[in-house]
Amino acid sequence: MKTIDELLAEGVKGKRVFVRADLNVPLAEGTITDDGRIRAVQPTIAKLAEAGARVVVASHLGRPKGAPEPAFSLAPAAARLGELLGADVAFATDTVGSSAKETVAALTDGQVAVIENLRFNAGETSKDDAERGAFADQLAELADIYVGDGFGAVHRKHASVFDLPARLPHAAGQLIATEVGVLKKLTDEVKRPYVVVLGGAKVSDKLAVIDELLGKADRILIGGGMAYTFLYAKGHEVGISLLQKDQVDKVKEYMARAESTGVELVLPVDILASADFPDLKTKAPAEYITVDADKIPADKEGLDIGPKTRELYASKIADAATVFWNGPLGVFEHPDYAGGTRAIAQALVDSDAFTVVGGGDSAAAVRTLGFDENAFGHISTGGGASLEYLEGKTLPGLAALEG
């Protein structure tokens, strides 16, 4: 896969360079609450602009249904990108229409423009190859060169990710090169002990990666909502905690495999449990009890790992050489249930290991809880993409850049 440095060596001055970024940032009433993904792609855009390229930045945001929805406009992201670049960034109010064409045509060397949300056009996410290809043809008219740097979208077979690179000379941006290099350290070049921490709501979202990691990791620590399916599979009652009964047999199979292969699969030993889910808007004080993991009352649900589990998990991370963490350990958005997630983040910071925070809610938690991002080896911009890479899947966006 060609790198951006190789592309720059060939010269991009005066060329229209289409950068497929991931500006899918969280918004609250039009205000960006976490600009991590914009900051992650800014170096690639800056390099191209400094080399005299006419940079056309494109991304999705949210899940609009193939038509414009003001709540999912990229205008706030474009404004924030301009602040980070220290330069005006033009904004096109459509994707391939008159505004996009006029905005791109008006660019001069070193200038940057952002076009509107790609998913405002049904062709971006279409499962029909012809419809997707037709949209890619329209996007190709806006550019001379393609740079893929939206790692958070490379696991999607979308027009701007998969089809467009085949229509233009292409290269990987700095962010994608970094992400792939990190993931190779978790798959092909692992230093041991290798500890994986998996949280999040649903065990079904993590089954494939657990399946793959049972042959690679030394320890797998389980938390979050998915832990209760594991506890139930061990014969424990879990009250009204999140439970996927249809996954219990598969979880039992994985626990048996872990035992037979010598992989240490570690489950919570105590839980913070409550009869009421917390109010995440007002963050009013929650009422909860701390109970052993096998003694969750019938009328309560687990909302975080308890203090004994936090200590246990920190001890399992302490001697690691490599740590991968994906998924919060509790309802970290509420201060009373953020302790487990905070303890894992702190254990990673305190470790001498190469530590990787696997994007998504984990990355958001690190920032929300006030940790210095530089204290971790790497914070990924793509939770789903990272997991699918670790599962051994071929990612369409990476395959397209290698073509």
ZIJO-V437005 format. One record per residue. PSI is psi in whole degrees, -180 to 180 (* if undefined). D_CENTER is the distance of its C-alpha to the mean C-alpha in Angstrom with 1 decimal. Layout:
# ZIJO-V437005
psi:PSI d_center:D_CENTER
psi:PSI d_center:D_CENTER
This chain:
# ZIJO-V437005
psi:127 d_center:22.0
psi:139 d_center:23.5
psi:165 d_center:22.0
psi:-32 d_center:22.2
psi:-39 d_center:24.9
psi:-39 d_center:27.0
psi:-45 d_center:26.6
psi:-35 d_center:27.7
psi:-31 d_center:30.6
psi:-23 d_center:31.8
psi:128 d_center:31.8
psi:5 d_center:29.9
psi:127 d_center:32.4
psi:-8 d_center:33.2
psi:145 d_center:30.7
psi:114 d_center:28.3
psi:118 d_center:24.8
psi:116 d_center:22.1
psi:113 d_center:18.7
psi:100 d_center:15.9
psi:176 d_center:13.3
psi:95 d_center:10.1
psi:27 d_center:11.8
psi:73 d_center:10.1
psi:152 d_center:10.8
psi:138 d_center:12.2
psi:144 d_center:16.0
psi:106 d_center:18.9
psi:45 d_center:22.1
psi:-2 d_center:21.1
psi:132 d_center:20.0
psi:127 d_center:16.6
psi:-15 d_center:15.6
psi:109 d_center:12.7
psi:19 d_center:13.1
psi:-41 d_center:10.7
psi:-32 d_center:9.3
psi:-43 d_center:13.0
psi:-31 d_center:14.2
psi:-34 d_center:12.0
psi:-12 d_center:13.7
psi:-40 d_center:17.0
psi:-39 d_center:18.6
psi:-46 d_center:18.6
psi:-41 d_center:20.1
psi:-43 d_center:22.5
psi:-44 d_center:23.7
psi:-43 d_center:24.5
psi:-43 d_center:26.3
psi:-27 d_center:28.3
psi:3 d_center:29.4
psi:10 d_center:30.8
psi:157 d_center:28.4
psi:102 d_center:28.2
psi:125 d_center:24.5
psi:110 d_center:23.1
psi:134 d_center:19.5
psi:150 d_center:17.9
psi:169 d_center:14.7
psi:168 d_center:13.9
psi:122 d_center:13.3
psi:-158 d_center:13.3
psi:59 d_center:15.3
psi:158 d_center:18.8
psi:46 d_center:21.3
psi:15 d_center:22.4
psi:156 d_center:24.5
psi:134 d_center:24.3
psi:112 d_center:23.2
psi:-33 d_center:23.8
psi:-20 d_center:21.2
psi:20 d_center:18.4
psi:146 d_center:20.2
psi:5 d_center:18.5
psi:-45 d_center:21.6
psi:-37 d_center:20.1
psi:-38 d_center:17.3
psi:-42 d_center:20.2
psi:-42 d_center:22.3
psi:-38 d_center:19.8
psi:-41 d_center:19.3
psi:-40 d_center:23.1
psi:-42 d_center:23.4
psi:-35 d_center:21.2
psi:-20 d_center:23.2
psi:33 d_center:26.4
psi:157 d_center:27.6
psi:136 d_center:28.0
psi:121 d_center:25.4
psi:154 d_center:27.0
psi:125 d_center:25.4
psi:135 d_center:26.4
psi:6 d_center:26.6
psi:-178 d_center:26.0
psi:-48 d_center:24.2
psi:13 d_center:27.1
psi:-160 d_center:30.1
psi:-39 d_center:32.7
psi:-44 d_center:30.6
psi:-46 d_center:28.1
psi:-43 d_center:31.1
psi:-40 d_center:33.1
psi:-45 d_center:30.3
psi:-41 d_center:29.5
psi:-28 d_center:33.2
psi:-8 d_center:33.8
psi:143 d_center:31.5
psi:172 d_center:33.4
psi:129 d_center:32.5
psi:-3 d_center:29.7
psi:158 d_center:28.6
psi:140 d_center:25.2
psi:151 d_center:24.5
psi:131 d_center:21.7
psi:160 d_center:22.4
psi:164 d_center:21.5
psi:119 d_center:18.6
psi:-31 d_center:18.7
psi:4 d_center:18.3
psi:-8 d_center:21.6
psi:125 d_center:23.1
psi:-24 d_center:23.3
psi:-22 d_center:23.5
psi:-45 d_center:19.8
psi:6 d_center:18.6
psi:143 d_center:22.0
psi:-7 d_center:22.6
psi:119 d_center:25.9
psi:-39 d_center:26.0
psi:-44 d_center:28.8
psi:-42 d_center:27.3
psi:-42 d_center:24.0
psi:-37 d_center:26.2
psi:-39 d_center:28.4
psi:-39 d_center:25.6
psi:-37 d_center:24.5
psi:-41 d_center:28.1
psi:-41 d_center:28.2
psi:-37 d_center:25.2
psi:-26 d_center:26.8
psi:-17 d_center:29.8
psi:-4 d_center:28.0
psi:163 d_center:27.4
psi:-26 d_center:29.0
psi:149 d_center:26.0
psi:133 d_center:22.3
psi:119 d_center:19.6
psi:118 d_center:16.1
psi:17 d_center:13.5
psi:76 d_center:10.6
psi:-34 d_center:8.4
psi:-9 d_center:5.6
psi:1 d_center:8.9
psi:-12 d_center:10.8
psi:6 d_center:10.8
psi:134 d_center:12.8
psi:71 d_center:16.5
psi:161 d_center:17.0
psi:-48 d_center:19.9
psi:-15 d_center:18.3
psi:-43 d_center:16.0
psi:-45 d_center:18.5
psi:-38 d_center:21.9
psi:-41 d_center:22.3
psi:-30 d_center:22.1
psi:-16 d_center:25.0
psi:-6 d_center:27.1
psi:154 d_center:26.7
psi:140 d_center:26.9
psi:158 d_center:23.4
psi:162 d_center:21.5
psi:138 d_center:18.1
psi:175 d_center:17.0
psi:-39 d_center:16.7
psi:-47 d_center:12.9
psi:-41 d_center:12.6
psi:-41 d_center:15.6
psi:-47 d_center:14.1
psi:-46 d_center:10.9
psi:-40 d_center:13.4
psi:-40 d_center:15.8
psi:-44 d_center:13.8
psi:-30 d_center:12.9
psi:-30 d_center:16.6
psi:-15 d_center:17.4
psi:-5 d_center:15.8
psi:-53 d_center:17.7
psi:-23 d_center:20.8
psi:47 d_center:21.7
psi:131 d_center:21.0
psi:137 d_center:23.1
psi:154 d_center:24.3
psi:143 d_center:24.3
psi:113 d_center:20.7
psi:133 d_center:19.2
psi:131 d_center:16.1
psi:121 d_center:15.2
psi:126 d_center:13.7
psi:-152 d_center:13.7
psi:175 d_center:12.6
psi:-52 d_center:15.1
psi:130 d_center:15.9
psi:-28 d_center:17.1
psi:-28 d_center:17.1
psi:-18 d_center:13.3
psi:0 d_center:13.7
psi:-45 d_center:17.2
psi:-39 d_center:16.5
psi:-35 d_center:14.5
psi:-43 d_center:17.3
psi:-45 d_center:19.8
psi:-41 d_center:18.8
psi:-20 d_center:18.4
psi:-18 d_center:21.8
psi:1 d_center:23.3
psi:-40 d_center:21.4
psi:156 d_center:20.6
psi:-35 d_center:23.5
psi:141 d_center:22.2
psi:119 d_center:19.7
psi:127 d_center:19.5
psi:134 d_center:18.7
psi:-167 d_center:18.1
psi:-170 d_center:17.0
psi:-30 d_center:18.4
psi:-21 d_center:18.1
psi:-28 d_center:20.7
psi:-26 d_center:23.4
psi:-37 d_center:23.6
psi:-45 d_center:24.1
psi:-40 d_center:26.7
psi:-40 d_center:28.4
psi:-23 d_center:28.6
psi:-3 d_center:30.5
psi:7 d_center:33.0
psi:145 d_center:32.0
psi:142 d_center:32.2
psi:17 d_center:29.1
psi:-132 d_center:30.8
psi:23 d_center:28.7
psi:158 d_center:25.4
psi:128 d_center:22.6
psi:130 d_center:23.9
psi:90 d_center:23.3
psi:-29 d_center:26.8
psi:-9 d_center:26.2
psi:2 d_center:23.9
psi:-44 d_center:26.5
psi:-41 d_center:28.3
psi:-40 d_center:25.3
psi:-41 d_center:24.3
psi:-41 d_center:27.9
psi:-43 d_center:27.8
psi:-38 d_center:24.8
psi:-39 d_center:26.6
psi:-41 d_center:29.7
psi:-42 d_center:28.0
psi:-44 d_center:26.5
psi:-41 d_center:30.1
psi:-26 d_center:31.8
psi:-3 d_center:29.6
psi:13 d_center:29.6
psi:130 d_center:25.9
psi:109 d_center:25.8
psi:112 d_center:23.9
psi:128 d_center:24.1
psi:160 d_center:24.1
psi:146 d_center:24.7
psi:-17 d_center:28.4
psi:160 d_center:28.4
psi:146 d_center:26.7
psi:120 d_center:26.8
psi:146 d_center:28.1
psi:157 d_center:29.3
psi:-13 d_center:31.0
psi:135 d_center:29.1
psi:140 d_center:25.4
psi:155 d_center:25.0
psi:110 d_center:25.2
psi:-11 d_center:21.9
psi:-51 d_center:23.6
psi:-21 d_center:26.7
psi:37 d_center:25.3
psi:148 d_center:28.9
psi:137 d_center:29.8
psi:152 d_center:29.0
psi:122 d_center:31.6
psi:166 d_center:30.6
psi:156 d_center:32.2
psi:123 d_center:31.1
psi:157 d_center:32.1
psi:149 d_center:32.0
psi:-21 d_center:29.3
psi:13 d_center:32.2
psi:38 d_center:33.9
psi:124 d_center:31.6
psi:154 d_center:34.2
psi:-26 d_center:34.5
psi:14 d_center:33.8
psi:156 d_center:30.7
psi:147 d_center:27.0
psi:134 d_center:24.9
psi:-6 d_center:22.4
psi:159 d_center:21.7
psi:151 d_center:22.8
psi:177 d_center:26.2
psi:-36 d_center:27.6
psi:-39 d_center:28.9
psi:-39 d_center:25.6
psi:-44 d_center:23.9
psi:-43 d_center:26.8
psi:-48 d_center:26.6
psi:-39 d_center:22.9
psi:-38 d_center:23.4
psi:-31 d_center:26.3
psi:-21 d_center:24.4
psi:-26 d_center:22.0
psi:-39 d_center:24.9
psi:12 d_center:26.2
psi:153 d_center:23.0
psi:-25 d_center:22.7
psi:134 d_center:19.0
psi:129 d_center:16.4
psi:129 d_center:13.0
psi:126 d_center:11.5
psi:118 d_center:9.0
psi:130 d_center:10.0
psi:156 d_center:12.6
psi:-9 d_center:16.2
psi:-169 d_center:17.8
psi:75 d_center:17.9
psi:-17 d_center:16.8
psi:-19 d_center:17.3
psi:131 d_center:21.0
psi:-30 d_center:22.7
psi:-16 d_center:24.8
psi:22 d_center:21.9
psi:-8 d_center:19.6
psi:-40 d_center:21.8
psi:-45 d_center:20.1
psi:-41 d_center:16.6
psi:-41 d_center:18.5
psi:-39 d_center:20.6
psi:-46 d_center:17.8
psi:-43 d_center:16.3
psi:-38 d_center:20.0
psi:-37 d_center:20.7
psi:-42 d_center:18.1
psi:-41 d_center:19.6
psi:-17 d_center:23.1
psi:154 d_center:22.5
psi:6 d_center:23.7
psi:165 d_center:21.0
psi:114 d_center:18.4
psi:134 d_center:15.4
psi:123 d_center:11.7
psi:119 d_center:9.2
psi:47 d_center:6.3
psi:-170 d_center:3.4
psi:-136 d_center:3.7
psi:-29 d_center:7.5
psi:-46 d_center:8.2
psi:-42 d_center:7.5
psi:-40 d_center:9.3
psi:-43 d_center:11.9
psi:-44 d_center:12.7
psi:-43 d_center:13.5
psi:-38 d_center:15.2
psi:2 d_center:17.3
psi:21 d_center:18.5
psi:149 d_center:17.5
psi:120 d_center:18.1
psi:-30 d_center:14.9
psi:-8 d_center:17.4
psi:-9 d_center:18.4
psi:153 d_center:15.5
psi:-42 d_center:15.6
psi:137 d_center:12.1
psi:113 d_center:9.0
psi:152 d_center:6.1
psi:-1 d_center:4.6
psi:98 d_center:2.6
psi:-52 d_center:2.6
psi:-41 d_center:5.5
psi:-41 d_center:6.6
psi:-45 d_center:6.9
psi:-44 d_center:8.7
psi:-34 d_center:10.8
psi:-46 d_center:11.8
psi:-26 d_center:12.9
psi:-10 d_center:14.7
psi:12 d_center:16.7
psi:154 d_center:16.0
psi:124 d_center:16.8
psi:121 d_center:14.1
psi:-42 d_center:16.1
psi:-36 d_center:14.8
psi:-41 d_center:15.6
psi:-39 d_center:18.8
psi:-37 d_center:19.8
psi:-25 d_center:19.6
psi:-16 d_center:21.6
psi:* d_center:24.2
